[in-house]
Amino acid sequence: MEVEEYRNKILDILLNAKDDEGNARLTEKAAHDLAEEFSDQELLDGMDFNTPEEVAEMLLESGLD
């Protein structure tokens, strides 16, 4: 998997994240901003160890949104 595809999967997960009431957790801008938190090199270094789902969850829990 290429870095861009990996980042896009993270973005898709962020865009589809819902709160307990079924509302979107992030605006589209916030999701895009969070998806850009890690550089391509940082993502590349972690791709063997973390799924896109794990990275998205880490970003959602980070409080950066």
N, C-alpha and C positions, 0 to 999 in steps of 0.2 A: 504494500500500500504506500502510495506517495504521501508526502507531508500535506499537500493541498487537499487531497481526498480525506485524510485523517482530520484535518482542521474543519472541513465541511461537515463531516459526521458529528464532530463536537458541536458545531453551530446548529445543526438540525436538532440535536438533543436539547440544546439550550432554548431554541425557539419553541420547542414542544413541551417544555417543562411547565407543569401546572402546580398551583398551590392546593391546599386541602379543599377549597371550594370549587376547584376546576377552572380557575382563572389562570391566565398566562402569568408566570412568575416574573418574566422579563419583557420589556419592550423590545422591539426589533433592534433598535440602536444599542440597548444594553447588552443584548445577546451577541451582537457583532463585536462590541467592545470587549466583552469577556473572552470571546473566541480568539481575540488578538493579544490576550495577556501574555501568552508564551510565544517566544520567537520560533521561527522555523527550526533552528538548531536545537532549542530546548525540546520541542515536540519530537524531533528526530531522535534525540538522545533517549526519550522516554517511551517511544513507540513499542519497543520490545517488552516493556514492563507494565504498561497501562493501556487499557482499552479506551476508545473514545468515550465510552459511557463513564468510566472511572474518572477521566480527566474532566468531563462535564460536571460530574457530581462534585468533584473537588472545587471547581470554579464556583458552582452554586453555593457551596458551603463556606466559601472564602469570605463572604460578606462584601465582595467587591461590587456586587450589583447594587 
